[in-house]
Amino acid sequence: MPLYKMLDKFSVFDLIIIAMISALGIASKPLIVPLCHIITGPLLIPGGVVAGGFYMFWLVLGAGIVGKPGAATMIGVVQALMVFGAGIFGSHGVMTLLSYTLPGLAVDLLLFLMGHRVCCLLCAFLAGLVANISGSALVNIIYFRLPVVPLVLALTVAALSGGLGGSIAYKVLQLVKQNKGWGSG
Ligand SMILES: [Zn+2]
């Protein structure tokens, strides 16, 4: 689908939400990542795996608020562009760009296949799960080249923290919708 056609489906409100969620995700990362490294350091698990769960929270929340296919991918792409534009992609380079866009694609694909829109705890949990696994698998297999056992351990932690992030996003989404009086759409 051409980009302009994809953009056409989103209202100005949707785009503002996408931009805000993207910025919040990026801005909160420097606070969360060092914290996660402190927790995961002794366990020999890459801190990014746990931090990823927190990041996926924003992705699932954005997809839920906008409620249209492609929203999570948009957030991923906007974040990749932000990181790229700010020149803070560091040593991971192109890998960082992929690690931002791939989880967004995974969320949209899962919701599309399930026919859900962050409408229940299950799809929110699974959306966070696939998002964090796709990002973590990419980074840990290609970049860190983890051996099988630590990789399985890392991906298990990624699945749990991603699912947790997605579940929290679902709870927050319920609160947001209640307060704003938004309907099911
Ligand atoms: Zn659902």
Residues whose N, C-alpha, C, O or C-beta is under 5 A from the ligand:
A	BS01	ZN	H116 R117 V118 C119 C120 C123
